[in-house]
Amino acid sequence: MDVPKDQITTLLDHGLYDSAQMLGCFLVSSSSATNAETTPYVKAEHLVLLGDSLYGEKEYRRALYAYKQALQHCKIIPKQNTSSRSSLSTSNRSSSPNSMNISAINENEVKFKITLCHCALSENRAALAEMEGIPSKARTLRMTLTMGKLYRNSRHNRAAIACYKECLRHCPYILEAITDLAELGVSAKDIISLFPQTPNRSGRPPFDHFDSSRWLQRYVEAQCCIASNDYKGGLELFTELLQRFPNNVHILLEIAKVEAIIGRNEDAILNFEKARSVDPYIVTYMDEYAMLLKMKSDYFKLNRLVHDLLNIDPTRPEIFVTLSVLWEGKDERAALAYAEKSLRSDERHIPGHIMKGNLFLSLNRPDAAVTAFRGAQELRPDLRSYQGLVRSYLALSKVKEALYAAREAMKAMPQSAKALKLVGDVHASNSSGREKAKKFYESALRIEPGYLGAALALAELHVAEGRNGDAVSLLERYLKDWADDSLHIKLAQVFAATNMLQEALSHYEAALRINPHNEGAKKGLERLEKQMKGVDPDAPEEDEENEVDDADGEPDEGELL
């Protein structure tokens, strides 16, 4: 043979894929030349090596073609050769497309490499069809896990659960299988029962309750709590784990994500920043962190985060959502383009759906927002998708559908003050339902006295019914314990509405002392200053009138992106 096969194997082992694929072309060409001694088996082996080098170069379409050609050659190999190959143990082979440095070809391994190419190309249906062609007894642990993910992506949940359970029976430390089973509704007890109980060499079961592996059971319980919307229970368990494993980046991120969902924004920001101080190159959940920074109007940190993430990996969906957050409010079309790009990168990325829904609401397209929030809910229902649905349905004047969504949230989270407030919001949208809304807001505050969202909503209800004094009393009572800029802004608005302009001024200034970047306080103060000068704050300014004609023109797409 003119081109030694072991040389391309050496290149693959050292990750020199560019050289390997160039040498692979020589290898395949030499085996394709007119040579009666070159068997289909040898040709197949050479094509697999070429496919491995192309996969390493991320040329997935070419790798796919090479692997499929290899399988075609395998089909014409005599029966006796096939039977001798199939008897070889798969445990001696790696499932990675970049490892085929043995003389025998395992067709199931080649099929799995084809699956990985389809996955890289987001061709889930083709990937699943290829995986189903591999006999269950021949599947490795990685194959089974991949199949579970493909089944879940295709919404074949029962089949996905079966695959994940099979993984945990072999290795209980596959944490992604634990998380997916929890999200698919499997109980903590059922998941823990899958862990192997056969005694090890010391004679002790590997998952004895007094064993140090008890932390894994706590992890299972925490994920099941979060999946069932028991955020309080999940946070307690994760906090317990963090005490045992201080500065654990994964646990810090899980805690921060849950705190962001339930509205404990300051705590979430602190935990995200602590995780970044431990590992400044993490990308996971950084779009959630970006959303919190935007809510806080901390544009300095947001811009720095975008810069850091772009230097780490500009292809991740978290990056596109973070860019969408950055553009929100400046250019909604550009922000929406980035949100959609995140979903093209990963259609299961929940913050991408949430961001897209919020942007559609900003663009006054509540019907499209409903679709986006439903997309997030189908992946994993959480408080934010319910909140988005309620806002969208109310914008469409579909009170019945909004009430149904709010009650769904209350059913899923029976002890959640946020869910109770959602039902209150629906009732408050109609003047005839304000008394009911008041009861729900008060119930939310009994469950969670520090929930400022419910307090602000109740104050708004008092103002709508002309009880400005009650609104002021409520908000001032909360200000004694919580120095929050949103409380000062609401008080300023109430005072401004009752023509108590000096009091309104002091509260706007107090809000800006707490958060100098608060856009609501800046706009409110600007409006108030006009009132104090005797100018109608709603009257258009001269330069605004002159710019009306220009505003109709469509901005250049190049400027947006």
Disulfide bonds with the S-S distance in Angstrom:
none
